[in-house]
């Protein structure tokens, strides 16, 4: 059975590649669009609950526009859902990502000029020109230290996760305004050039299993039912969690015992991306 989160079909319309696999009134190739707001909710149904979020500059394939909502498939991981139509614009090839917890998009190449947008870590931008202190993009100017070329990915996913320390917990969140456990892991791995799905149950297929007898290494993943954390070292995790309501550090054994005590079971998997 196909996972609805990863299947671009809603009965009325489906991706052309699914012809013969799912029932739909029509099958379409879809059209590329770009997220043109700092953070946009990706809902499981029109006006429904947030499943995930998409960031400025990320690409989507639009399969249907209906009553102000777009039925889309996210380019980063194939996640499917509904996003406000006004959040989208014509596609543009990104060149850089925001590589610090957050930055501002300025009207002019001057730190005193009006700030136009707040952009989260991981937002994608298209650099058109380089100034002395700012990168120029079609929408404005961004301080040069805040961007990293897409062809220079990070090498340490735990370091990326640590950039999010203290970010408030938000169910389905994917930005520094709010993030959840799987959003944190995805942000860390994508920034390092490692493909990563959006939800923790899907992330259990990443990399290779780690034997229980083997100590954790930096960047390893620990899974529980509905939760994932990343190892900073053999004894310490970093994770976005509802206990702290933030991205926080926690001892490995402390987390295991606490999660067990609150009724959420034992560790279900240990993976090395």
C-alpha positions in Angstrom: 0.0 0.0 0.0 1.3 3.4 -1.0 2.1 5.9 1.8 -0.2 8.9 1.3 2.5 11.2 2.6 4.7 10.3 -0.4 2.0 9.7 -3.0 0.9 12.7 -5.1 -2.7 11.7 -5.7 -5.9 13.0 -4.1 -8.6 11.3 -6.2 -9.2 14.3 -8.4 -5.6 14.5 -9.7 -2.5 12.4 -9.6 1.1 12.6 -10.9 1.4 11.3 -14.4 4.0 8.7 -13.2 1.2 7.1 -11.1 -1.0 6.3 -14.0 -2.2 2.7 -13.7 -1.1 2.6 -10.0 -3.7 4.9 -8.4 -7.2 6.0 -9.4 -7.7 9.7 -10.3 -9.9 11.8 -12.5 -6.8 13.1 -14.4 -3.1 12.6 -14.4 -0.7 15.5 -14.9 3.0 16.1 -15.1 2.7 19.0 -12.6 4.4 22.4 -12.7 7.5 23.6 -10.8 7.1 26.4 -8.3 9.2 28.0 -5.6 8.2 28.8 -2.0 8.2 32.6 -1.8 7.5 33.1 1.9 9.9 32.6 4.8 8.0 29.5 6.2 4.9 27.8 4.8 2.8 25.1 6.4 2.3 21.9 4.3 -1.0 20.6 5.4 -2.4 17.1 5.1 -5.7 18.4 3.8 -6.9 21.9 2.7 -7.1 24.0 5.8 -6.2 20.9 7.9 -3.5 20.1 10.4 0.1 21.0 9.5 2.2 17.9 8.6 5.5 19.7 7.7 6.8 23.1 6.7 8.6 24.3 3.6 11.2 27.1 3.6 11.9 30.1 1.4 13.3 29.1 -2.0 12.4 25.4 -1.8 10.9 23.8 -4.9 7.6 22.0 -5.2 5.7 20.4 -8.0 2.1 21.7 -8.2 -0.5 19.2 -9.4 -3.7 21.1 -8.6 -4.8 24.7 -7.7 -8.2 24.7 -6.0 -9.9 27.3 -3.8 -6.7 29.1 -2.9 -4.7 26.0 -2.1 -2.1 24.1 -4.1 -1.7 20.4 -4.0 2.1 19.9 -4.1 5.0 17.5 -3.8 8.1 18.8 -2.0 11.3 18.7 -4.0 13.5 18.0 -1.0 11.9 14.7 0.1 8.7 14.0 -2.0 6.4 14.9 0.9 2.9 15.6 -0.4 0.3 18.1 1.0 -1.5 21.4 0.6 0.1 24.8 0.7 -1.4 28.3 0.3 -1.3 29.3 -3.4 -0.1 32.8 -2.6 3.0 31.3 -0.9 4.3 30.2 -4.3 6.1 31.9 -7.2 7.8 31.0 -10.4 10.8 28.7 -10.0 14.4 29.9 -9.7 17.5 27.8 -9.5 19.0 28.3 -6.0 22.8 28.7 -5.6 23.2 29.1 -1.8 21.5 28.2 1.5 21.2 30.1 4.7 24.0 28.5 6.8 23.5 30.3 10.2 20.5 29.9 12.5 18.7 32.9 10.8 19.4 36.0 8.7 17.6 39.0 7.2 16.9 39.9 3.6 17.7 43.6 3.3 16.4 46.2 0.8 19.8 47.6 0.1 23.4 46.5 0.7 23.5 48.3 4.0 22.8 46.8 7.4 20.8 50.0 8.3 18.4 49.6 5.3 14.9 48.1 5.9 14.9 44.4 6.5 12.3 42.7 4.2 12.3 39.1 5.3 13.5 36.9 8.2 15.0 33.7 6.7 15.7 30.5 8.6 18.6 28.1 8.4 18.2 26.0 5.3 16.3 28.6 3.2 17.5 28.6 -0.4 18.4 31.7 -2.3 19.7 32.7 -5.8 22.8 34.9 -5.7 23.2 37.2 -8.7 26.1 39.3 -7.6 28.7 39.6 -4.9 29.3 42.9 -3.1 31.9 43.8 -0.4 29.7 42.8 2.5 26.5 41.4 1.0 25.3 38.9 -1.6 22.7 40.3 -4.0 19.6 38.2 -4.7 16.5 39.0 -6.8 14.6 39.9 -3.6 17.3 41.8 -1.8 20.6 41.6 0.0 21.9 39.1 2.5 25.1 39.4 4.6 27.9 37.3 3.0 28.8 35.3 6.2 25.3 34.0 6.4 25.2 32.0 3.2 27.0 28.9 2.0 27.1 27.7 -1.6 25.0 24.6 -2.3 28.1 22.9 -3.8 29.8 23.2 -0.4 27.7 21.1 2.0 28.4 20.9 5.7 30.3 17.8 6.8 29.1 17.4 10.4 25.3 16.9 10.8 25.6 17.1 14.6 27.1 20.5 14.3 24.1 21.6 12.2 21.8 20.2 14.8 23.7 22.1 17.4 23.1 25.4 15.6 19.4 24.8 16.5 20.0 24.5 20.2 17.2 26.3 22.1 14.8 26.5 19.1 11.3 26.1 20.4 9.6 22.7 19.8 6.8 22.9 17.2 4.9 19.8 15.9 5.6 19.6 12.2 8.1 22.5 12.3 11.0 22.9 10.0 12.5 26.3 10.9 14.3 28.1 13.6 11.0 29.6 14.6 9.9 26.1 15.6 11.1 22.6 14.8 10.3 19.0 15.8 12.5 15.9 16.2 12.4 14.8 12.6 12.6 18.3 11.2 15.8 18.8 13.1 17.3 15.6 11.8 16.2 16.4 8.3 17.7 19.9 8.4 21.0 18.4 9.7 21.3 15.7 7.1 20.1 17.7 4.1 22.7 20.4 4.9 25.3 17.7 4.7 24.1 16.5 1.3 22.4 13.4 2.7 18.9 12.6 1.5 16.5 12.4 4.3 12.7 12.0 4.6 10.5 14.2 6.7 9.1 12.0 9.4 10.8 9.9 12.0 9.3 6.6 11.0 10.5 7.1 7.4 13.9 8.2 8.7 14.4 4.7 10.3 15.5 3.5 6.8 18.5 5.9 6.7 22.0 4.5 6.6 22.9 1.3 8.4 21.8 -0.4 11.6 24.2 0.0 14.6 24.6 -3.1 16.8 23.5 -2.6 20.4 27.0 -3.5 21.6 28.6 -0.7 19.6 29.0 2.7 21.2 27.2 5.6 19.6 29.3 8.0 17.4 28.7 11.6 16.7 25.8 12.0 14.2 24.2 8.6 14.9 20.5 8.4 15.2 18.4 6.9 18.0 14.7 6.1 17.3 11.7 5.5 19.5 8.1 5.2 18.3 7.3 8.7 17.0 10.7 10.2 18.0 14.3 10.5 16.8 17.4 12.0 18.4 21.0 12.6 17.2 24.1 11.7 19.1 26.6 14.5 19.9 28.9 12.0 21.4 28.7 8.5 22.9 26.8 9.7 25.9 24.9 12.8 24.8 21.9 13.4 22.5 20.5 16.5 20.9 16.8 16.4 20.0 13.7 18.6 19.6 11.3 17.2 22.2 8.1 18.1 23.9 9.6 17.4 27.4 11.9 20.4 27.1 9.6 22.1 24.5 12.9 23.0 22.7 15.9 21.6 21.0 17.9 20.4 24.0 20.9 18.2 25.0 20.1 15.1 27.1 22.2 12.2 28.3 21.6 9.0 26.3 20.7 6.9 29.3 18.7 9.7 30.9 16.6 10.0 27.7 16.1 6.3 27.4 14.9 6.0 31.0 12.7 9.1 30.8 11.0 8.1 27.6 10.4 4.6 28.9 9.0 6.0 32.2 6.5 8.3 30.3 5.1 5.3 28.5 6.7 5.8 25.0 8.6 2.5 25.0 12.1 1.4 24.3 14.5 2.4 21.5 13.3 0.9 18.3 16.4 1.5 16.1 19.9 2.8 16.1 21.1 4.0 12.7 24.3 5.5 11.2 23.6 7.8 8.2 
